[in-house]
Amino acid sequence: MTLHSTPRWTLVVALLALQACAPQPQPLPPELPPGHTYTEEELPVVQNARVEIIDLQEIPEPEAKRVRVAGTLINFGKAATTRVSVKVRAVDANGGVVAMIYGEPSTQEIPPGGSATFSAWFDDLPQIRRYHVEAVVK
């Protein structure tokens, strides 16, 4: 080897070392599968029964020593009821429940716009101040 070739080899080795240290280009991310197209689906309107109680009455029956709680159920909803029950609670002055009875409706199925009546009988107890009535539709 001569003196003239040593710097040249050093230069070649240095250039190769620099090239090896240079940042390599990043590979492209893998190609994603084609996207999914989402569309809005229109759902049918839910048709529910909506029963309300009107014409609620407390009718004393002194000879039987009981009170009849009666009223009318009206379906203001868009579907017929399939099962309906009426929960009637006798309540004292402090809001405590003295007795509870499920009143019998005249029919289990009430069409939209239709009605049914119900009645529930309670013993005529002096501690009863009022009645709380609730229609339960299933």
C-alpha positions in Angstrom: 0.0 0.0 0.0 1.1 3.4 -0.7 0.6 6.6 1.2 -1.6 8.0 -1.6 -4.1 5.1 -1.3 -4.6 5.2 2.5 -6.5 8.5 2.6 -8.7 7.3 -0.3 -9.6 4.1 1.5 -10.3 6.1 4.6 -12.6 8.4 2.7 -14.4 5.4 1.1 -14.9 3.8 4.5 -16.0 7.0 6.1 -18.6 7.6 3.3 -19.9 4.1 3.7 -20.2 4.5 7.5 -22.1 7.8 7.0 -24.4 6.2 4.5 -25.1 3.4 6.9 -26.0 5.9 9.7 -28.2 8.0 7.4 -31.9 7.7 8.3 -33.6 5.1 6.0 -36.9 6.1 4.4 -39.9 4.8 6.3 -41.9 2.1 4.6 -45.4 3.2 3.5 -48.2 2.0 5.8 -50.1 -1.0 4.6 -53.0 -0.2 2.3 -56.3 -0.2 4.3 -59.2 -2.2 3.0 -61.9 -0.3 1.3 -64.1 1.6 3.7 -67.6 0.5 4.7 -70.5 2.8 3.7 -73.0 3.3 6.5 -76.6 4.3 5.7 -79.2 5.4 8.1 -82.0 3.0 8.6 -85.5 4.3 9.4 -87.0 2.4 12.3 -90.7 1.8 12.6 -92.5 4.0 15.1 -93.2 2.1 18.4 -96.9 1.7 18.9 -97.6 1.6 22.6 -100.8 1.6 24.7 -101.1 4.6 27.1 -103.8 4.1 29.6 -105.1 6.9 31.9 -107.7 6.8 34.7 -110.6 9.1 34.7 -113.9 9.4 36.6 -112.4 8.0 39.8 -115.0 7.6 42.5 -115.2 6.4 46.2 -118.6 4.9 46.7 -119.5 4.1 50.3 -121.6 0.9 50.9 -122.6 1.4 54.6 -124.7 -1.7 54.8 -121.7 -3.9 53.8 -119.2 -1.7 55.8 -117.0 -1.2 52.8 -116.0 1.3 50.1 -116.0 0.7 46.4 -113.3 2.5 44.4 -114.3 2.7 40.8 -113.2 4.5 37.6 -112.7 4.3 33.9 -109.5 3.4 32.0 -109.1 5.0 28.6 -106.4 4.0 26.1 -104.9 7.2 24.6 -102.1 5.2 22.9 -101.6 3.8 19.4 -101.8 0.1 20.3 -104.3 -2.1 22.1 -103.5 -3.3 25.6 -102.9 -7.0 26.0 -103.0 -7.1 29.8 -104.0 -4.3 32.2 -104.3 -4.4 35.9 -105.3 -1.6 38.4 -103.4 -1.3 41.7 -105.4 0.5 44.3 -103.9 1.5 47.7 -105.8 2.8 50.7 -103.6 5.4 52.4 -103.7 6.9 55.9 -103.2 10.5 57.0 -99.4 10.0 57.1 -99.2 8.5 53.6 -98.8 5.0 54.9 -100.4 2.2 53.0 -103.2 0.6 55.0 -104.3 -1.9 52.3 -103.7 -2.7 48.7 -105.9 -4.5 46.2 -105.7 -5.1 42.5 -108.9 -3.9 40.9 -110.5 -6.0 38.2 -110.9 -4.2 34.8 -114.0 -5.1 32.8 -111.7 -6.2 30.0 -108.0 -7.0 29.6 -107.8 -5.7 26.0 -108.5 -2.0 25.4 -108.2 -0.9 21.8 -106.7 2.6 21.0 -109.4 5.1 21.9 -111.3 2.5 23.8 -112.2 2.3 27.5 -112.9 -0.2 30.3 -114.2 0.2 33.9 -112.7 -1.1 37.1 -113.7 -1.6 40.7 -112.0 -2.5 44.0 -113.6 -3.0 47.4 -112.0 -2.0 50.7 -113.3 -2.4 54.3 -114.5 0.9 55.5 -111.7 1.6 58.0 -111.5 4.9 59.9 -107.8 5.3 59.3 -108.2 5.4 55.5 -108.0 9.0 54.3 -107.6 8.6 50.5 -107.0 6.1 47.7 -104.1 6.0 45.3 -104.9 4.3 42.0 -102.4 3.2 39.3 -103.0 1.4 36.0 -100.3 -1.1 35.0 -100.2 -2.0 31.3 -98.2 -5.0 30.1 
